[in-house]
Amino acid sequence: MTTSVVDMPLTGRNFDALLTEAVRFHGHLCPGQVLGVRMALAGCAALGLDRPRSVGKRLVVFVEIDRCATDAIQVVTGVSLGKRTLKHIDHGKMAATFVDVVNGAARRVVARDDARERASEWAPGESDPRRTQVVAYRRMPDELLLAIQPVTIRPGWLDRQRVRVSCAVCGEGINYQREVLAGGRVVCRACAGHRYYAPLMPQ
């Protein structure tokens, strides 16, 4: 019985194979794909998880931006929004926190701001800025490309109870304790003023 590339331990797969999978999923090669693969490898290594795709819901990843790198992180680790193992926290930062929910260990991996400025040093001869970043981000050692920090996940971000309540304003159901208190009433975040959409009035 042969082991598929997806099921192989990360140490048994070369970077090109991982990047190829990420690009196939994302649709094109870009600096974010390279960063995402590097971030996922560093985060999983820091937790000692060599087979992240086979650990089920043991690995949870918080991503802080909805850009290309997130797709690569999803491909390498196997986390997903639907499984509730991928959490999008919209901070607008090229950062992700990898959490082993069994032992509580967590590592936040951030793409260093100065890596882009230093990219030309690691890709001599490249004239296109994006191509320069793609080449450089493959070559840079982790300590120049990424900052890795041990962190603790605050209570409530991982252990949301599976309950459902109704918003006192709009009546829509709210799952997993995402409701808030406003004026002494239980309301959804949209009705509390954090709405990303504006309802259209009937014509």
N, C-alpha and C positions, 0 to 999 in steps of 0.2 A: 504494500500500500504506500503510495507516494504522498508526501505532504505538500499541500498547495503553498504557493508563495505567500499568500495572505496569512496562513497559519504558522509559518516559520518564525522562530524567535528573531527579534530585531538584530541580535548579534550575528545571525546567519544570513542576513540580507544586506546587500551592498546599497549604498546611498542611491545609486542610479535606479535600482529597481523600485525603491520606495518613491522616488521622485516621479518615475514613470507612472506609477499607480495614481499618485496625487494629480498629476497633469491630466491623466485620462478622465478622472472624476471632475476636475475643475474646468477643463476645456482648453487651457492654454498654459504655456510655461511663462512664469513671471517671477520677479524677486520674492513676492509673497509666498509662492509655492515652496521655494527653497527655504525661506525663513520658517514656514510652518513645519516642514519636515525636520529641520534642525531643532526647532523648539520642542517638537514631540519626542524626538530621540533624547534630548537632554532631560526633559521632564520625566520620562519613563525610566531613564537610567538613574536619575536621582532618587527615584522611589524603589529601584530594584525590580521593576516590572518588565521583564524581557519579552513577555507574550501578552501585551495589553489587549489584543483582540480576542483572547481566549479567557479573560478573567471575568466576563459578564459585567455585572454592575459594580464590581469592586473599584474600578477606576472611574472617577468623575473629573471632568475638565471644565473649568470656568474660563471662557474666552472673553476678552474685553473689547473686541472690535469685530465688526461684521465685514471682514475683508478676505482676500484670497488665502491668507495663512490659515484661516479657520477651516477651510475645506481640506487642506493638507493635514492638519491636526486630526480631523475626523477620520481621514483615510488611514493614517498610520496607527491610530489608537483604537478605532472601532467605536468610539463614543458617538452618540447621536441625540438630537433633541427629543425624538420620539421615545427613546429609552430613558429619557431624563438623566442621562449621564453626560450630556453636553449642556452647559448653562451659558447663555449669552448675557453678560453684564455690560451694558453699553457705556463704557468709559472712554471710548475712542483711543485706546492705547494698544499698541502691538505687544500684547502680553497675554499669558494664559497661566492658570494655576492648575496643577495636576495633583489630584487628591486620591490617596489610597484609603478608602472608607473602612477597611478592615482594621488598620492600626492608627488611622487618623493622621498619618504623615502627609504633608502638603508642601509642594515647591512651586513658587511663582517664577515663571521664566519670562523675561522681558527682552525684547530686541533693543540693543543699545542704540541710542540716538547718534552716537558718533561713528557707528559702523558704516553708515551711508557716506559720511565724509571721508572715511578711510578706504572706501571700496577701490578706488583707482590704484592704491598701493598693492592690492591683491589681484588686480586684473590688468597688468600692464599691456598696452597695445590695443585695448578695447576703447572705441570712441563713443559708442552709443551708451548713454547713462544706464538704461535698463539692462542692457547686456552686461555692462560692467558690474552691476549689482548681482545679477544672476551668477556670474563667474566668481565674484569675490565672496559672496555668501556661502558658496560651496567650499571655499578654501580656508576661510578664516577659522582660527581655533575658537572653541566655545567661549573662552574668556574675553575675546575681542568682539564677538558677535552678540553674546547673550549675557545677561545678568541673572543669576539664579539665587533665589532667596528662600530659606525655610519660612513658612508662615503657618498660622493657625486659622482655620475656618471658623468664623463666628457662629454661635448657636443659632439655629433656625434656617441656615442656608442649605443644609444637607438633609435635615430630619423633618421636613414638612409633613404634617399628618394628612392623610388622604380623606379630607372632609370637604363638603360643599355647602356653601351658604348663599343666600340671595342678597343682592344689593338693594338697600332700602330706597334707592332713587330710581334706578332703571329696571330693577327686577331680574336682571340677568344673573346666572349662576357664577359663583367664584370658587375656584378649586385651590387646594393645597395652601390654604391660609394666606392667600394674597390679598385678602380684604384689609381695609383700614378703618379706623374710627374717625368720623368727622361730625362734629356737632352732636356727639352722643349716639350716632347711628352707624351701623355697619354698612359701608359702601365699597364699591369697586374703585380701583385706582383712577379709572377714567372719570367717574363722577366726583372724585376727590380733587380733580383739577389736573391730573396727569394724563390727559387724553391726547393721543397722537393723530386723531382724526376729528373732523368737524361734520356733524350730521347736516345733511341738506334738507331744507324745508320743502314740503310738497308744493309743486307749482299750482 
